[in-house]
Amino acid sequence: MTKIDYNEYFDSEENKYYEPEVMMSLLEKLSGRNFEDIILFLTESEITVTDGKIEAYLEERFSKDEPELKARIEARKSSREPSVSISSREYVKWNTEKFMDELAAKKYAYNPAVLNYYRCYSRVCASKAEAILTIISNICNKTTGKIQDTLDDLKIRLDARGNILKDDIIHLVRPAIHNIDEFEKTIEDANNLNTYLEKKFTEEELIDGMIRCEEKEIQKKNLYNDLYEGNIPLTEEQKEEIKETHSKIMTKFLNMIEE
């Protein structure tokens, strides 16, 4: 994904206050959609492909791309495995060819866990995007009373006129754009049948992916939060608070050991 230099969109590198309309304009410019269309896109786009369609496509491609390989595998299903009593060389040759053919055929095997991952990941991206867009919308509409607890939790402080700091604009827009882009890419990949032929996941990648799908917070209160591009970054104040909390816990733990 292309990295965006957000400073290019501001008239100064200074972390000063801007009218909320600047944040909305930046969001719409980078997403290529107006706000209402972004919401519609997130709520109405969906994965329409099914397990049956994917399996049928892979089977069709197997027959088209590798007819001889498919024929050999089908032939083995109706034949008996060579007896171990025949020459060892022939037995080893038969099993080696069988292994190599089955390995090559794995390219056309369907793993339902992949579609399940795409469904889960698209939902979490949409959920995070919508949560951040709700914050942006309330700031722009000057209805922050509805989300004051959230703003306090995120350490986003508006001035008396409801204007927002440049850093906070970036902290909201960057993860919103990331989640919107990831949602779009995931929907497109999932609905493209060729994806299941060309892109393969290891079991470890799928497990890690499903774990990531369970992390639905828009900000994690730990120092690893900023490793997640779809999360709202921690402010320096939040980082210091976390470090202080960790220090107090460690001090208490060491005191317990010494007693």
Secondary structure, DSSP 8 states (H G I E B T S, - for coil): -----GGGGSS-SS--EE-HHHHHHHHHHHHTS-HHHHHHHHHH------HHHHHHHHHHHHHHH-HHHHHHHHHHHTS----TTS-HHHHHHHHHHHHHHHHHHGGG---HHHHHHHHHHHHHHHHHHHHHHHHHHHHHTT-GGGGHHHHHHHT----TTS-EEHHHHHHHHHHHHHHHHHHHHHHHHHH-TTHHHH----HHHHHHHHHHHT---SS-SSTTGGG-TTS----HHHHHHHHHHHHHHHHHHHHHHH-
